[in-house]
């Protein structure tokens, strides 16, 4: 396990895992968000979202973090390359999870 700190918050996982432009577009699609919706929820400009999704440029790490957090707060999980390719999925809502 890897622990890392961003903005004073300790997190578990891979801090600088690259998310592809396709994963960002897919995440928006799963949520039914427009580029404007994502920009508003992440507190960034629509141009930033467009450039990120098209691969034109890569925003600063802080910008990537706020976009990722907006998606994760909405239930999106980004899936690493695991032999089957990268992906995106929605977490099952907590109230729907079965107790084991």
N, C-alpha and C positions, 0 to 999 in steps of 0.2 A: 504494500500500500504506500502511496505517496501522499504526504500532507504538504500543503502549500498555503501561503498567506497572501491575500490580495486585499488591500485597504483595511488591514487589521482583522480580517475574517479568516479563520482557519478553515480550509476546505479539504476534502478527500478526493483524490482523483488525479487527472492529468491537467495541469494548469494551462498549458499552451497548445492544446490539441487543436489542430486546424479543422475548421468547419468549412466545407466547400460551398461555393455559391449555390449549387443545386440543393444542398441541405437547407440553406436559408429559405430558398423559394418553396421547398417542400414543407417546411415548418409553417410558413405563412399559409400555404394551401390547406394543411390539416386544420388550422385554426379558423380558416375562412377570413383571414385578414388581408386588407389591401396594403400596399406599401405605405400609404398614409397612416393606416392603423398602427403598423409596426413603428413608424417614426414617432408617432404621438406617445405610444406606450414606452418606448425606449428613451424618449427625450432627445432625439436626433433629427436631422433634416431628412426630408424625402430624397434629396439628391444623394445623401450618404447611403441610404438603403438601396437605391437604384444602382449606385456604383459598386456596392458590396455584392449584390446579387448578380451583377453582370460580370464581375471579375475585373472591372476597369481599374480599380485601385483597392488597396487594402487600408482601411482606416486604422487609426491609432489603437493600441491595445485597450485603452480605456473605453473607446467607442465600441469595440467588439464585445467587451465585458457587459456594457449596459444592454446591448442588443441581445446577447445570450441570456442575461438575467430576465429580460422581458419575456422571452420564449419559455424559459424554465418556470417562471412564475405562472405561466398559462398552462403548464403541464407537458411541455415538449421535452423529450429526451433525445440527445444527439448520440448516434451509435457510431463507434469507431470502426475502422476497417478490421474485420475479424475473419477474413478469408472469404466472406460473402459480399464484401463491399460496404461502404459507409451507408448510413441511413438515418431516419428520423421516425420517432413514434410518439404517441400521446400516452402519458401515464394513465392508468386506470384511476378514476376519482377515489379518494380515500373511503368514501361512504360505500363504494361498490366492492372494495376489496374483501375477499373472504378471510376470515380469521383461521390461522393454521394452528 
